[in-house]
Amino acid sequence: MLKRRFELGLLAVALLVVLRVALGWHFLYEGWWKWKHPEWSAAGFFRQARGPFAHQFHRLLPDYDGRNRLDKQWVFSRWQAQLQQAIDHYGFDEKQQQAARRVLQLFEKQLDDFFAENEAEINQYLKALEKWRQQAGAPAGRQVPYLQERLHRRWQELQQQAAPLLGRVDKMMAAFGRELEALATPEQQAGRGPLPRPVETIDRIDQATRWLLVAVGLGLMLGLLTRPAALGGAAFLLLVVLAQPALPGVYPPPHPSQGHAIVVNKDFIEMLTLLFVAATPAGRWAGVDFVLYHGLWARCCRGKKEKKAK
């Protein structure tokens, strides 16, 4: 009698299968949509990270606060590496290499002019940024609600202050790449394609996210390796929860359209649901795992047992 109290009925099993497939469809569609839109990036999500782990997520973004792009030597070193990349990518001859170096000299002059014209504004922003970082790193800045609000507003002001400067640097960096590509002959451009941009950490994260969502979605829908798929989906949602925790006193608060929650929000509930699916043999019910478990796995175990018996 005690054992039957923990057995599932047919309706419960059917609903678990439906739940597994629904979760899989959610992940699969999210992954498919991101594949169909290559311009998508998790950068915006990481940029909005808040809570105790926000800094760790911000570090995954390239030059989150703009300090690198407002460093003349950093920008010039980036251009030098890009010039060598263009030479190797297109196989520039000597004449093309000389032309590429002249382009670098021209943009170096533009860079010098930019920093000379905006030296005061750049230094002012960098000093204000360093002061903000010290205040944000203090215990009071992480714990006192009204200080969190003040720091967030100050951060928005700093972003507005740096936006025109960073915008001009971004335009120069983009123009430099276009000038290098323009030096390639039509044959070189057709054979090698556009000049690859530097691969950042966020690019690898975006690619891994697409693969993970599709793999988890297919695994859950097909009932294939259901437990690893469910655990993978739960781990992904754990990162989402850590980046946007529904904790009281964390500023800025989530947008009202996301509802109101403390600790337990929609992502947290879906994460627990995936853990529940992983704890059940849901893949063996109307899934490929049934074939693997009752076919290949059963034969393997039965063969080993028979050998031991002999």
Secondary structure in CASP SS format (residue, H / E / C, confidence):
PFRMAT SS
TARGET T0000
AUTHOR 0000-0000-0000
METHOD secondary structure of the structure
MODEL  1
M C 1.00
L C 1.00
K C 1.00
R H 1.00
R H 1.00
F H 1.00
E C 1.00
L C 1.00
G C 1.00
L H 1.00
L H 1.00
A H 1.00
V H 1.00
A H 1.00
L H 1.00
L H 1.00
V H 1.00
V H 1.00
L H 1.00
R H 1.00
V H 1.00
A H 1.00
L H 1.00
G H 1.00
W H 1.00
H H 1.00
F H 1.00
L H 1.00
Y H 1.00
E H 1.00
G H 1.00
W H 1.00
W H 1.00
K H 1.00
W H 1.00
K H 1.00
H C 1.00
P C 1.00
E C 1.00
W C 1.00
S C 1.00
A C 1.00
A H 1.00
G H 1.00
F H 1.00
F H 1.00
R H 1.00
Q C 1.00
A C 1.00
R C 1.00
G C 1.00
P C 1.00
F C 1.00
A H 1.00
H H 1.00
Q H 1.00
F H 1.00
H H 1.00
R C 1.00
L C 1.00
L C 1.00
P C 1.00
D C 1.00
Y C 1.00
D C 1.00
G C 1.00
R C 1.00
N C 1.00
R C 1.00
L C 1.00
D C 1.00
K H 1.00
Q H 1.00
W H 1.00
V H 1.00
F H 1.00
S H 1.00
R H 1.00
W H 1.00
Q H 1.00
A H 1.00
Q H 1.00
L H 1.00
Q H 1.00
Q H 1.00
A H 1.00
I H 1.00
D H 1.00
H H 1.00
Y H 1.00
G C 1.00
F C 1.00
D C 1.00
E H 1.00
K H 1.00
Q H 1.00
Q H 1.00
Q H 1.00
A H 1.00
A H 1.00
R H 1.00
R H 1.00
V H 1.00
L H 1.00
Q H 1.00
L H 1.00
F H 1.00
E H 1.00
K H 1.00
Q H 1.00
L H 1.00
D H 1.00
D H 1.00
F H 1.00
F H 1.00
A H 1.00
E H 1.00
N C 1.00
E H 1.00
A H 1.00
E H 1.00
I H 1.00
N H 1.00
Q H 1.00
Y H 1.00
L H 1.00
K H 1.00
A H 1.00
L H 1.00
E H 1.00
K H 1.00
W H 1.00
R H 1.00
Q H 1.00
Q H 1.00
A H 1.00
G H 1.00
A C 1.00
P H 1.00
A H 1.00
G H 1.00
R H 1.00
Q H 1.00
V C 1.00
P H 1.00
Y H 1.00
L H 1.00
Q H 1.00
E H 1.00
R H 1.00
L H 1.00
H H 1.00
R H 1.00
R H 1.00
W H 1.00
Q H 1.00
E H 1.00
L H 1.00
Q H 1.00
Q H 1.00
Q H 1.00
A H 1.00
A H 1.00
P H 1.00
L H 1.00
L H 1.00
G H 1.00
R H 1.00
V H 1.00
D H 1.00
K H 1.00
M H 1.00
M H 1.00
A H 1.00
A H 1.00
F H 1.00
G H 1.00
R H 1.00
E H 1.00
L H 1.00
E H 1.00
A H 1.00
L C 1.00
A C 1.00
T C 1.00
P H 1.00
E H 1.00
Q H 1.00
Q H 1.00
A H 1.00
G H 1.00
R H 1.00
G C 1.00
P C 1.00
L C 1.00
P C 1.00
R C 1.00
P C 1.00
V C 1.00
E C 1.00
T H 1.00
I H 1.00
D H 1.00
R H 1.00
I H 1.00
D H 1.00
Q H 1.00
A H 1.00
T H 1.00
R H 1.00
W H 1.00
L H 1.00
L H 1.00
V H 1.00
A H 1.00
V H 1.00
G H 1.00
L H 1.00
G H 1.00
L H 1.00
M H 1.00
L H 1.00
G C 1.00
L C 1.00
L C 1.00
T H 1.00
R H 1.00
P H 1.00
A H 1.00
A H 1.00
L H 1.00
G H 1.00
G H 1.00
A H 1.00
A H 1.00
F H 1.00
L H 1.00
L H 1.00
L H 1.00
V H 1.00
V H 1.00
L H 1.00
A H 1.00
Q C 1.00
P C 1.00
A C 1.00
L C 1.00
P C 1.00
G C 1.00
V C 1.00
Y C 1.00
P C 1.00
P C 1.00
P C 1.00
H C 1.00
P H 1.00
S H 1.00
Q H 1.00
G C 1.00
H C 1.00
A C 1.00
I C 1.00
V C 1.00
V C 1.00
N C 1.00
K H 1.00
D H 1.00
F H 1.00
I H 1.00
E H 1.00
M H 1.00
L H 1.00
T H 1.00
L H 1.00
L H 1.00
F H 1.00
V H 1.00
A H 1.00
A C 1.00
T C 1.00
P C 1.00
A H 1.00
G H 1.00
R H 1.00
W C 1.00
A C 1.00
G C 1.00
V H 1.00
D H 1.00
F H 1.00
V H 1.00
L H 1.00
Y H 1.00
H H 1.00
G H 1.00
L H 1.00
W H 1.00
A H 1.00
R H 1.00
C H 1.00
C H 1.00
R H 1.00
G H 1.00
K H 1.00
K H 1.00
E H 1.00
K H 1.00
K H 1.00
A H 1.00
K C 1.00
END
